[in-house]
Amino acid sequence: MVYFTMISATNLKNSTCFLYEGKPLQVIKYTHIKMGRGGATVRVSARNLSNGKMEEKTFPSTAKFEEVSTSKKELTYLYRDGDRAVFADPTDYSQSEIDIDLIKGQLQYINEGQNVDVLFRDDEPVSIELAPKVALEVTETDPGVKGNSSTNVYKPAKCENGVQVRVPLFIKTGDIVNVDTRTGEYLERVSQKSTRERSRS
């Protein structure tokens, strides 16, 4: 007899993997919403591990799901080969390949030679796990507006690796900004001086 581990909606924390309607989903963002008179719902942004697409789901707090068994291994990103991304184990140099469609939204945040956590399901690599934010250099944007510190008016900007993000008007080319890797949104300016020797958050 096969036994499955069940997990309640209130335990769907970030990075948790579970089955919903036959689809393996990984929680990227979790919000617990309390309703009136003791009721509550759970809202999650989840990545479908079968196709890499993001899905927004809302569940009653009493819902239960089958937990998906996964494992993680730190690998080095080597290069892109057609529709595959190639990673290597830094200990024995064995290689693993992931379909680009599964990690298209994440791959733009890493560079060749960078170590990342790769998620495996049934011994097959299906996703990569990134830090919630990453520091990127703004390579192209309209000139910053001197003296304008407003953070509620935005303009388009292009960052290294081709990442597109909307930033406040005071951001200039060469600035280093933190970008949310889950939503692709601007978070804050890290530095006004461009440097290639910075550490990634």
PyMOL CGO cylinders between C-alpha atoms (Angstrom):
from pymol import cmd
from pymol.cgo import CYLINDER

trace = [
    CYLINDER, 0.00, 0.00, 0.00, 1.28, 3.46, -0.92, 0.3, 1, 1, 1, 1, 1, 1,
    CYLINDER, 1.28, 3.46, -0.92, 0.93, 6.19, 1.68, 0.3, 1, 1, 1, 1, 1, 1,
    CYLINDER, 0.93, 6.19, 1.68, 0.88, 9.89, 0.86, 0.3, 1, 1, 1, 1, 1, 1,
    CYLINDER, 0.88, 9.89, 0.86, 1.84, 12.75, 3.13, 0.3, 1, 1, 1, 1, 1, 1,
    CYLINDER, 1.84, 12.75, 3.13, -1.00, 15.25, 3.38, 0.3, 1, 1, 1, 1, 1, 1,
    CYLINDER, -1.00, 15.25, 3.38, -0.45, 18.93, 4.07, 0.3, 1, 1, 1, 1, 1, 1,
    CYLINDER, -0.45, 18.93, 4.07, -2.99, 21.54, 5.14, 0.3, 1, 1, 1, 1, 1, 1,
    CYLINDER, -2.99, 21.54, 5.14, -3.47, 24.84, 3.32, 0.3, 1, 1, 1, 1, 1, 1,
    CYLINDER, -3.47, 24.84, 3.32, -2.16, 26.74, 6.34, 0.3, 1, 1, 1, 1, 1, 1,
    CYLINDER, -2.16, 26.74, 6.34, 1.18, 24.92, 5.95, 0.3, 1, 1, 1, 1, 1, 1,
    CYLINDER, 1.18, 24.92, 5.95, 1.69, 25.88, 2.31, 0.3, 1, 1, 1, 1, 1, 1,
    CYLINDER, 1.69, 25.88, 2.31, 4.76, 27.96, 3.07, 0.3, 1, 1, 1, 1, 1, 1,
    CYLINDER, 4.76, 27.96, 3.07, 7.22, 29.29, 0.49, 0.3, 1, 1, 1, 1, 1, 1,
    CYLINDER, 7.22, 29.29, 0.49, 8.95, 26.51, -1.52, 0.3, 1, 1, 1, 1, 1, 1,
    CYLINDER, 8.95, 26.51, -1.52, 6.43, 23.86, -0.40, 0.3, 1, 1, 1, 1, 1, 1,
    CYLINDER, 6.43, 23.86, -0.40, 5.42, 21.51, -3.25, 0.3, 1, 1, 1, 1, 1, 1,
    CYLINDER, 5.42, 21.51, -3.25, 1.94, 19.97, -3.44, 0.3, 1, 1, 1, 1, 1, 1,
    CYLINDER, 1.94, 19.97, -3.44, -0.53, 18.40, -5.84, 0.3, 1, 1, 1, 1, 1, 1,
    CYLINDER, -0.53, 18.40, -5.84, -3.66, 20.27, -6.91, 0.3, 1, 1, 1, 1, 1, 1,
    CYLINDER, -3.66, 20.27, -6.91, -6.00, 18.79, -9.52, 0.3, 1, 1, 1, 1, 1, 1,
    CYLINDER, -6.00, 18.79, -9.52, -3.17, 16.48, -10.55, 0.3, 1, 1, 1, 1, 1, 1,
    CYLINDER, -3.17, 16.48, -10.55, -0.71, 19.34, -11.09, 0.3, 1, 1, 1, 1, 1, 1,
    CYLINDER, -0.71, 19.34, -11.09, 2.55, 19.60, -9.10, 0.3, 1, 1, 1, 1, 1, 1,
    CYLINDER, 2.55, 19.60, -9.10, 2.77, 23.17, -7.75, 0.3, 1, 1, 1, 1, 1, 1,
    CYLINDER, 2.77, 23.17, -7.75, 5.51, 24.93, -5.81, 0.3, 1, 1, 1, 1, 1, 1,
    CYLINDER, 5.51, 24.93, -5.81, 4.56, 27.81, -3.53, 0.3, 1, 1, 1, 1, 1, 1,
    CYLINDER, 4.56, 27.81, -3.53, 6.42, 31.01, -4.43, 0.3, 1, 1, 1, 1, 1, 1,
    CYLINDER, 6.42, 31.01, -4.43, 4.42, 33.46, -2.33, 0.3, 1, 1, 1, 1, 1, 1,
    CYLINDER, 4.42, 33.46, -2.33, 2.00, 32.74, 0.51, 0.3, 1, 1, 1, 1, 1, 1,
    CYLINDER, 2.00, 32.74, 0.51, -0.62, 34.98, 2.15, 0.3, 1, 1, 1, 1, 1, 1,
    CYLINDER, -0.62, 34.98, 2.15, -2.92, 33.99, 5.01, 0.3, 1, 1, 1, 1, 1, 1,
    CYLINDER, -2.92, 33.99, 5.01, -6.12, 36.05, 5.01, 0.3, 1, 1, 1, 1, 1, 1,
    CYLINDER, -6.12, 36.05, 5.01, -8.36, 36.13, 8.07, 0.3, 1, 1, 1, 1, 1, 1,
    CYLINDER, -8.36, 36.13, 8.07, -12.06, 36.55, 7.45, 0.3, 1, 1, 1, 1, 1, 1,
    CYLINDER, -12.06, 36.55, 7.45, -14.78, 37.61, 9.86, 0.3, 1, 1, 1, 1, 1, 1,
    CYLINDER, -14.78, 37.61, 9.86, -15.94, 35.30, 12.65, 0.3, 1, 1, 1, 1, 1, 1,
    CYLINDER, -15.94, 35.30, 12.65, -12.98, 32.97, 12.59, 0.3, 1, 1, 1, 1, 1, 1,
    CYLINDER, -12.98, 32.97, 12.59, -12.95, 32.07, 8.90, 0.3, 1, 1, 1, 1, 1, 1,
    CYLINDER, -12.95, 32.07, 8.90, -9.73, 32.25, 6.87, 0.3, 1, 1, 1, 1, 1, 1,
    CYLINDER, -9.73, 32.25, 6.87, -8.40, 31.64, 3.39, 0.3, 1, 1, 1, 1, 1, 1,
    CYLINDER, -8.40, 31.64, 3.39, -4.94, 31.01, 2.00, 0.3, 1, 1, 1, 1, 1, 1,
    CYLINDER, -4.94, 31.01, 2.00, -3.78, 32.73, -1.18, 0.3, 1, 1, 1, 1, 1, 1,
    CYLINDER, -3.78, 32.73, -1.18, -0.71, 31.42, -2.98, 0.3, 1, 1, 1, 1, 1, 1,
    CYLINDER, -0.71, 31.42, -2.98, 1.30, 32.28, -6.04, 0.3, 1, 1, 1, 1, 1, 1,
    CYLINDER, 1.30, 32.28, -6.04, 2.60, 28.93, -7.25, 0.3, 1, 1, 1, 1, 1, 1,
    CYLINDER, 2.60, 28.93, -7.25, 4.79, 27.66, -10.08, 0.3, 1, 1, 1, 1, 1, 1,
    CYLINDER, 4.79, 27.66, -10.08, 3.52, 24.66, -12.03, 0.3, 1, 1, 1, 1, 1, 1,
    CYLINDER, 3.52, 24.66, -12.03, 6.49, 22.27, -12.06, 0.3, 1, 1, 1, 1, 1, 1,
    CYLINDER, 6.49, 22.27, -12.06, 5.18, 20.61, -15.23, 0.3, 1, 1, 1, 1, 1, 1,
    CYLINDER, 5.18, 20.61, -15.23, 5.34, 23.71, -17.45, 0.3, 1, 1, 1, 1, 1, 1,
    CYLINDER, 5.34, 23.71, -17.45, 6.99, 26.49, -15.42, 0.3, 1, 1, 1, 1, 1, 1,
    CYLINDER, 6.99, 26.49, -15.42, 3.93, 28.76, -15.52, 0.3, 1, 1, 1, 1, 1, 1,
    CYLINDER, 3.93, 28.76, -15.52, 2.75, 30.79, -12.54, 0.3, 1, 1, 1, 1, 1, 1,
    CYLINDER, 2.75, 30.79, -12.54, -0.73, 30.23, -11.11, 0.3, 1, 1, 1, 1, 1, 1,
    CYLINDER, -0.73, 30.23, -11.11, -2.71, 32.19, -8.53, 0.3, 1, 1, 1, 1, 1, 1,
    CYLINDER, -2.71, 32.19, -8.53, -4.82, 30.05, -6.18, 0.3, 1, 1, 1, 1, 1, 1,
    CYLINDER, -4.82, 30.05, -6.18, -7.06, 30.72, -3.18, 0.3, 1, 1, 1, 1, 1, 1,
    CYLINDER, -7.06, 30.72, -3.18, -8.00, 27.90, -0.79, 0.3, 1, 1, 1, 1, 1, 1,
    CYLINDER, -8.00, 27.90, -0.79, -10.04, 27.63, 2.41, 0.3, 1, 1, 1, 1, 1, 1,
    CYLINDER, -10.04, 27.63, 2.41, -7.74, 27.21, 5.40, 0.3, 1, 1, 1, 1, 1, 1,
    CYLINDER, -7.74, 27.21, 5.40, -9.24, 23.74, 6.02, 0.3, 1, 1, 1, 1, 1, 1,
    CYLINDER, -9.24, 23.74, 6.02, -8.19, 22.37, 2.60, 0.3, 1, 1, 1, 1, 1, 1,
    CYLINDER, -8.19, 22.37, 2.60, -5.66, 19.53, 2.47, 0.3, 1, 1, 1, 1, 1, 1,
    CYLINDER, -5.66, 19.53, 2.47, -3.32, 18.45, -0.32, 0.3, 1, 1, 1, 1, 1, 1,
    CYLINDER, -3.32, 18.45, -0.32, -0.92, 15.67, -1.15, 0.3, 1, 1, 1, 1, 1, 1,
    CYLINDER, -0.92, 15.67, -1.15, 2.65, 16.84, -0.59, 0.3, 1, 1, 1, 1, 1, 1,
    CYLINDER, 2.65, 16.84, -0.59, 5.04, 16.36, -3.51, 0.3, 1, 1, 1, 1, 1, 1,
    CYLINDER, 5.04, 16.36, -3.51, 8.36, 14.77, -2.60, 0.3, 1, 1, 1, 1, 1, 1,
    CYLINDER, 8.36, 14.77, -2.60, 11.32, 16.77, -3.92, 0.3, 1, 1, 1, 1, 1, 1,
    CYLINDER, 11.32, 16.77, -3.92, 15.02, 17.21, -3.22, 0.3, 1, 1, 1, 1, 1, 1,
    CYLINDER, 15.02, 17.21, -3.22, 17.47, 20.05, -3.74, 0.3, 1, 1, 1, 1, 1, 1,
    CYLINDER, 17.47, 20.05, -3.74, 21.07, 20.12, -4.88, 0.3, 1, 1, 1, 1, 1, 1,
    CYLINDER, 21.07, 20.12, -4.88, 23.43, 23.06, -5.37, 0.3, 1, 1, 1, 1, 1, 1,
    CYLINDER, 23.43, 23.06, -5.37, 24.62, 23.09, -8.98, 0.3, 1, 1, 1, 1, 1, 1,
    CYLINDER, 24.62, 23.09, -8.98, 26.60, 25.49, -11.15, 0.3, 1, 1, 1, 1, 1, 1,
    CYLINDER, 26.60, 25.49, -11.15, 24.86, 27.08, -14.13, 0.3, 1, 1, 1, 1, 1, 1,
    CYLINDER, 24.86, 27.08, -14.13, 27.06, 26.48, -17.18, 0.3, 1, 1, 1, 1, 1, 1,
    CYLINDER, 27.06, 26.48, -17.18, 25.28, 27.67, -20.31, 0.3, 1, 1, 1, 1, 1, 1,
    CYLINDER, 25.28, 27.67, -20.31, 22.16, 27.56, -22.45, 0.3, 1, 1, 1, 1, 1, 1,
    CYLINDER, 22.16, 27.56, -22.45, 22.11, 24.93, -25.17, 0.3, 1, 1, 1, 1, 1, 1,
    CYLINDER, 22.11, 24.93, -25.17, 19.15, 25.49, -27.46, 0.3, 1, 1, 1, 1, 1, 1,
    CYLINDER, 19.15, 25.49, -27.46, 16.00, 24.84, -25.45, 0.3, 1, 1, 1, 1, 1, 1,
    CYLINDER, 16.00, 24.84, -25.45, 17.93, 23.41, -22.49, 0.3, 1, 1, 1, 1, 1, 1,
    CYLINDER, 17.93, 23.41, -22.49, 19.82, 25.00, -19.59, 0.3, 1, 1, 1, 1, 1, 1,
    CYLINDER, 19.82, 25.00, -19.59, 22.90, 23.02, -18.55, 0.3, 1, 1, 1, 1, 1, 1,
    CYLINDER, 22.90, 23.02, -18.55, 24.03, 22.74, -14.91, 0.3, 1, 1, 1, 1, 1, 1,
    CYLINDER, 24.03, 22.74, -14.91, 26.95, 20.86, -13.35, 0.3, 1, 1, 1, 1, 1, 1,
    CYLINDER, 26.95, 20.86, -13.35, 27.58, 19.33, -9.94, 0.3, 1, 1, 1, 1, 1, 1,
    CYLINDER, 27.58, 19.33, -9.94, 30.68, 21.15, -8.61, 0.3, 1, 1, 1, 1, 1, 1,
    CYLINDER, 30.68, 21.15, -8.61, 31.80, 18.01, -6.74, 0.3, 1, 1, 1, 1, 1, 1,
    CYLINDER, 31.80, 18.01, -6.74, 31.85, 15.42, -9.54, 0.3, 1, 1, 1, 1, 1, 1,
    CYLINDER, 31.85, 15.42, -9.54, 31.12, 17.60, -12.63, 0.3, 1, 1, 1, 1, 1, 1,
    CYLINDER, 31.12, 17.60, -12.63, 28.12, 15.47, -13.64, 0.3, 1, 1, 1, 1, 1, 1,
    CYLINDER, 28.12, 15.47, -13.64, 25.68, 17.51, -15.71, 0.3, 1, 1, 1, 1, 1, 1,
    CYLINDER, 25.68, 17.51, -15.71, 21.92, 18.03, -15.52, 0.3, 1, 1, 1, 1, 1, 1,
    CYLINDER, 21.92, 18.03, -15.52, 19.71, 19.72, -18.11, 0.3, 1, 1, 1, 1, 1, 1,
    CYLINDER, 19.71, 19.72, -18.11, 16.44, 21.58, -17.55, 0.3, 1, 1, 1, 1, 1, 1,
    CYLINDER, 16.44, 21.58, -17.55, 13.92, 22.52, -20.23, 0.3, 1, 1, 1, 1, 1, 1,
    CYLINDER, 13.92, 22.52, -20.23, 14.12, 26.30, -20.71, 0.3, 1, 1, 1, 1, 1, 1,
    CYLINDER, 14.12, 26.30, -20.71, 10.32, 26.59, -20.58, 0.3, 1, 1, 1, 1, 1, 1,
    CYLINDER, 10.32, 26.59, -20.58, 10.37, 25.34, -16.97, 0.3, 1, 1, 1, 1, 1, 1,
    CYLINDER, 10.37, 25.34, -16.97, 12.71, 28.10, -15.75, 0.3, 1, 1, 1, 1, 1, 1,
    CYLINDER, 12.71, 28.10, -15.75, 12.32, 30.84, -18.36, 0.3, 1, 1, 1, 1, 1, 1,
    CYLINDER, 12.32, 30.84, -18.36, 11.26, 33.45, -15.81, 0.3, 1, 1, 1, 1, 1, 1,
    CYLINDER, 11.26, 33.45, -15.81, 14.09, 32.57, -13.42, 0.3, 1, 1, 1, 1, 1, 1,
    CYLINDER, 14.09, 32.57, -13.42, 17.03, 32.09, -15.77, 0.3, 1, 1, 1, 1, 1, 1,
    CYLINDER, 17.03, 32.09, -15.77, 17.33, 35.83, -16.45, 0.3, 1, 1, 1, 1, 1, 1,
    CYLINDER, 17.33, 35.83, -16.45, 18.37, 36.39, -12.84, 0.3, 1, 1, 1, 1, 1, 1,
    CYLINDER, 18.37, 36.39, -12.84, 21.45, 34.16, -12.87, 0.3, 1, 1, 1, 1, 1, 1,
    CYLINDER, 21.45, 34.16, -12.87, 24.79, 34.29, -14.68, 0.3, 1, 1, 1, 1, 1, 1,
    CYLINDER, 24.79, 34.29, -14.68, 26.98, 31.57, -16.12, 0.3, 1, 1, 1, 1, 1, 1,
    CYLINDER, 26.98, 31.57, -16.12, 29.23, 30.16, -13.40, 0.3, 1, 1, 1, 1, 1, 1,
    CYLINDER, 29.23, 30.16, -13.40, 26.79, 31.02, -10.61, 0.3, 1, 1, 1, 1, 1, 1,
    CYLINDER, 26.79, 31.02, -10.61, 25.72, 28.36, -8.10, 0.3, 1, 1, 1, 1, 1, 1,
    CYLINDER, 25.72, 28.36, -8.10, 21.99, 27.87, -7.54, 0.3, 1, 1, 1, 1, 1, 1,
    CYLINDER, 21.99, 27.87, -7.54, 19.73, 25.35, -5.82, 0.3, 1, 1, 1, 1, 1, 1,
    CYLINDER, 19.73, 25.35, -5.82, 18.16, 23.00, -8.37, 0.3, 1, 1, 1, 1, 1, 1,
    CYLINDER, 18.16, 23.00, -8.37, 14.91, 21.27, -7.44, 0.3, 1, 1, 1, 1, 1, 1,
    CYLINDER, 14.91, 21.27, -7.44, 14.55, 17.59, -8.37, 0.3, 1, 1, 1, 1, 1, 1,
    CYLINDER, 14.55, 17.59, -8.37, 11.37, 15.51, -8.58, 0.3, 1, 1, 1, 1, 1, 1,
    CYLINDER, 11.37, 15.51, -8.58, 11.71, 11.77, -9.21, 0.3, 1, 1, 1, 1, 1, 1,
    CYLINDER, 11.71, 11.77, -9.21, 15.42, 12.38, -9.90, 0.3, 1, 1, 1, 1, 1, 1,
    CYLINDER, 15.42, 12.38, -9.90, 14.57, 14.84, -12.69, 0.3, 1, 1, 1, 1, 1, 1,
    CYLINDER, 14.57, 14.84, -12.69, 15.52, 18.54, -12.41, 0.3, 1, 1, 1, 1, 1, 1,
    CYLINDER, 15.52, 18.54, -12.41, 12.33, 20.61, -12.67, 0.3, 1, 1, 1, 1, 1, 1,
    CYLINDER, 12.33, 20.61, -12.67, 13.09, 24.07, -11.29, 0.3, 1, 1, 1, 1, 1, 1,
    CYLINDER, 13.09, 24.07, -11.29, 15.65, 26.34, -9.66, 0.3, 1, 1, 1, 1, 1, 1,
    CYLINDER, 15.65, 26.34, -9.66, 15.30, 28.24, -6.40, 0.3, 1, 1, 1, 1, 1, 1,
    CYLINDER, 15.30, 28.24, -6.40, 16.48, 31.83, -6.21, 0.3, 1, 1, 1, 1, 1, 1,
    CYLINDER, 16.48, 31.83, -6.21, 16.90, 34.30, -3.39, 0.3, 1, 1, 1, 1, 1, 1,
    CYLINDER, 16.90, 34.30, -3.39, 13.77, 36.49, -3.02, 0.3, 1, 1, 1, 1, 1, 1,
    CYLINDER, 13.77, 36.49, -3.02, 15.69, 39.46, -4.43, 0.3, 1, 1, 1, 1, 1, 1,
    CYLINDER, 15.69, 39.46, -4.43, 18.70, 40.06, -6.64, 0.3, 1, 1, 1, 1, 1, 1,
    CYLINDER, 18.70, 40.06, -6.64, 20.84, 43.17, -7.19, 0.3, 1, 1, 1, 1, 1, 1,
    CYLINDER, 20.84, 43.17, -7.19, 21.08, 44.22, -10.85, 0.3, 1, 1, 1, 1, 1, 1,
    CYLINDER, 21.08, 44.22, -10.85, 22.73, 47.09, -12.68, 0.3, 1, 1, 1, 1, 1, 1,
    CYLINDER, 22.73, 47.09, -12.68, 20.47, 49.39, -14.69, 0.3, 1, 1, 1, 1, 1, 1,
    CYLINDER, 20.47, 49.39, -14.69, 21.97, 49.44, -18.18, 0.3, 1, 1, 1, 1, 1, 1,
    CYLINDER, 21.97, 49.44, -18.18, 19.38, 51.59, -19.95, 0.3, 1, 1, 1, 1, 1, 1,
    CYLINDER, 19.38, 51.59, -19.95, 16.69, 54.04, -18.82, 0.3, 1, 1, 1, 1, 1, 1,
    CYLINDER, 16.69, 54.04, -18.82, 15.61, 57.63, -19.37, 0.3, 1, 1, 1, 1, 1, 1,
    CYLINDER, 15.61, 57.63, -19.37, 17.71, 60.21, -17.46, 0.3, 1, 1, 1, 1, 1, 1,
    CYLINDER, 17.71, 60.21, -17.46, 16.94, 60.47, -13.75, 0.3, 1, 1, 1, 1, 1, 1,
    CYLINDER, 16.94, 60.47, -13.75, 14.99, 63.49, -12.57, 0.3, 1, 1, 1, 1, 1, 1,
    CYLINDER, 14.99, 63.49, -12.57, 17.20, 65.51, -10.22, 0.3, 1, 1, 1, 1, 1, 1,
    CYLINDER, 17.20, 65.51, -10.22, 15.62, 66.09, -6.84, 0.3, 1, 1, 1, 1, 1, 1,
    CYLINDER, 15.62, 66.09, -6.84, 12.71, 63.77, -7.57, 0.3, 1, 1, 1, 1, 1, 1,
    CYLINDER, 12.71, 63.77, -7.57, 12.56, 61.13, -4.83, 0.3, 1, 1, 1, 1, 1, 1,
    CYLINDER, 12.56, 61.13, -4.83, 9.02, 59.99, -5.59, 0.3, 1, 1, 1, 1, 1, 1,
    CYLINDER, 9.02, 59.99, -5.59, 8.54, 56.23, -5.50, 0.3, 1, 1, 1, 1, 1, 1,
    CYLINDER, 8.54, 56.23, -5.50, 5.00, 56.12, -6.89, 0.3, 1, 1, 1, 1, 1, 1,
    CYLINDER, 5.00, 56.12, -6.89, 5.78, 57.27, -10.44, 0.3, 1, 1, 1, 1, 1, 1,
    CYLINDER, 5.78, 57.27, -10.44, 7.64, 54.74, -12.59, 0.3, 1, 1, 1, 1, 1, 1,
    CYLINDER, 7.64, 54.74, -12.59, 9.46, 54.51, -15.91, 0.3, 1, 1, 1, 1, 1, 1,
    CYLINDER, 9.46, 54.51, -15.91, 10.75, 51.49, -17.88, 0.3, 1, 1, 1, 1, 1, 1,
    CYLINDER, 10.75, 51.49, -17.88, 14.34, 50.36, -17.38, 0.3, 1, 1, 1, 1, 1, 1,
    CYLINDER, 14.34, 50.36, -17.38, 16.56, 47.62, -18.75, 0.3, 1, 1, 1, 1, 1, 1,
    CYLINDER, 16.56, 47.62, -18.75, 18.96, 45.82, -16.43, 0.3, 1, 1, 1, 1, 1, 1,
    CYLINDER, 18.96, 45.82, -16.43, 21.83, 43.43, -17.02, 0.3, 1, 1, 1, 1, 1, 1,
    CYLINDER, 21.83, 43.43, -17.02, 20.88, 40.07, -18.53, 0.3, 1, 1, 1, 1, 1, 1,
    CYLINDER, 20.88, 40.07, -18.53, 18.10, 41.93, -20.36, 0.3, 1, 1, 1, 1, 1, 1,
    CYLINDER, 18.10, 41.93, -20.36, 15.81, 42.06, -17.32, 0.3, 1, 1, 1, 1, 1, 1,
    CYLINDER, 15.81, 42.06, -17.32, 13.01, 44.59, -17.86, 0.3, 1, 1, 1, 1, 1, 1,
    CYLINDER, 13.01, 44.59, -17.86, 11.66, 46.40, -14.81, 0.3, 1, 1, 1, 1, 1, 1,
    CYLINDER, 11.66, 46.40, -14.81, 9.77, 49.59, -13.97, 0.3, 1, 1, 1, 1, 1, 1,
    CYLINDER, 9.77, 49.59, -13.97, 11.71, 51.91, -11.66, 0.3, 1, 1, 1, 1, 1, 1,
    CYLINDER, 11.71, 51.91, -11.66, 11.11, 55.29, -9.94, 0.3, 1, 1, 1, 1, 1, 1,
    CYLINDER, 11.11, 55.29, -9.94, 11.97, 58.45, -11.89, 0.3, 1, 1, 1, 1, 1, 1,
    CYLINDER, 11.97, 58.45, -11.89, 15.14, 59.15, -9.87, 0.3, 1, 1, 1, 1, 1, 1,
    CYLINDER, 15.14, 59.15, -9.87, 16.85, 55.92, -10.97, 0.3, 1, 1, 1, 1, 1, 1,
    CYLINDER, 16.85, 55.92, -10.97, 19.71, 56.47, -13.46, 0.3, 1, 1, 1, 1, 1, 1,
    CYLINDER, 19.71, 56.47, -13.46, 21.72, 54.27, -15.81, 0.3, 1, 1, 1, 1, 1, 1,
    CYLINDER, 21.72, 54.27, -15.81, 24.48, 52.64, -13.75, 0.3, 1, 1, 1, 1, 1, 1,
    CYLINDER, 24.48, 52.64, -13.75, 22.45, 52.46, -10.53, 0.3, 1, 1, 1, 1, 1, 1,
    CYLINDER, 22.45, 52.46, -10.53, 22.21, 49.12, -8.75, 0.3, 1, 1, 1, 1, 1, 1,
    CYLINDER, 22.21, 49.12, -8.75, 18.66, 48.12, -7.82, 0.3, 1, 1, 1, 1, 1, 1,
    CYLINDER, 18.66, 48.12, -7.82, 17.10, 45.20, -5.99, 0.3, 1, 1, 1, 1, 1, 1,
    CYLINDER, 17.10, 45.20, -5.99, 14.50, 43.30, -8.01, 0.3, 1, 1, 1, 1, 1, 1,
    CYLINDER, 14.50, 43.30, -8.01, 12.00, 40.79, -6.61, 0.3, 1, 1, 1, 1, 1, 1,
    CYLINDER, 12.00, 40.79, -6.61, 12.76, 37.50, -8.39, 0.3, 1, 1, 1, 1, 1, 1,
    CYLINDER, 12.76, 37.50, -8.39, 9.22, 36.24, -7.70, 0.3, 1, 1, 1, 1, 1, 1,
    CYLINDER, 9.22, 36.24, -7.70, 7.32, 39.16, -9.24, 0.3, 1, 1, 1, 1, 1, 1,
    CYLINDER, 7.32, 39.16, -9.24, 9.95, 40.99, -11.32, 0.3, 1, 1, 1, 1, 1, 1,
    CYLINDER, 9.95, 40.99, -11.32, 9.17, 44.22, -9.45, 0.3, 1, 1, 1, 1, 1, 1,
    CYLINDER, 9.17, 44.22, -9.45, 11.58, 46.96, -8.36, 0.3, 1, 1, 1, 1, 1, 1,
    CYLINDER, 11.58, 46.96, -8.36, 12.20, 46.95, -4.60, 0.3, 1, 1, 1, 1, 1, 1,
    CYLINDER, 12.20, 46.95, -4.60, 14.82, 49.59, -3.81, 0.3, 1, 1, 1, 1, 1, 1,
    CYLINDER, 14.82, 49.59, -3.81, 18.00, 51.29, -4.97, 0.3, 1, 1, 1, 1, 1, 1,
    CYLINDER, 18.00, 51.29, -4.97, 21.10, 49.64, -3.53, 0.3, 1, 1, 1, 1, 1, 1,
    CYLINDER, 21.10, 49.64, -3.53, 23.80, 51.94, -4.87, 0.3, 1, 1, 1, 1, 1, 1,
    CYLINDER, 23.80, 51.94, -4.87, 24.16, 54.94, -7.15, 0.3, 1, 1, 1, 1, 1, 1,
    CYLINDER, 24.16, 54.94, -7.15, 27.57, 53.80, -8.32, 0.3, 1, 1, 1, 1, 1, 1,
    CYLINDER, 27.57, 53.80, -8.32, 28.01, 50.97, -10.80, 0.3, 1, 1, 1, 1, 1, 1,
    CYLINDER, 28.01, 50.97, -10.80, 30.47, 48.27, -9.72, 0.3, 1, 1, 1, 1, 1, 1,
    CYLINDER, 30.47, 48.27, -9.72, 31.01, 44.75, -10.98, 0.3, 1, 1, 1, 1, 1, 1,
    CYLINDER, 31.01, 44.75, -10.98, 32.45, 43.68, -7.63, 0.3, 1, 1, 1, 1, 1, 1,
    CYLINDER, 32.45, 43.68, -7.63, 29.16, 43.82, -5.70, 0.3, 1, 1, 1, 1, 1, 1,
    CYLINDER, 29.16, 43.82, -5.70, 27.65, 40.82, -3.99, 0.3, 1, 1, 1, 1, 1, 1,
    CYLINDER, 27.65, 40.82, -3.99, 24.17, 39.61, -4.95, 0.3, 1, 1, 1, 1, 1, 1,
    CYLINDER, 24.17, 39.61, -4.95, 21.51, 39.68, -2.27, 0.3, 1, 1, 1, 1, 1, 1,
]
cmd.load_cgo(trace, "trace")
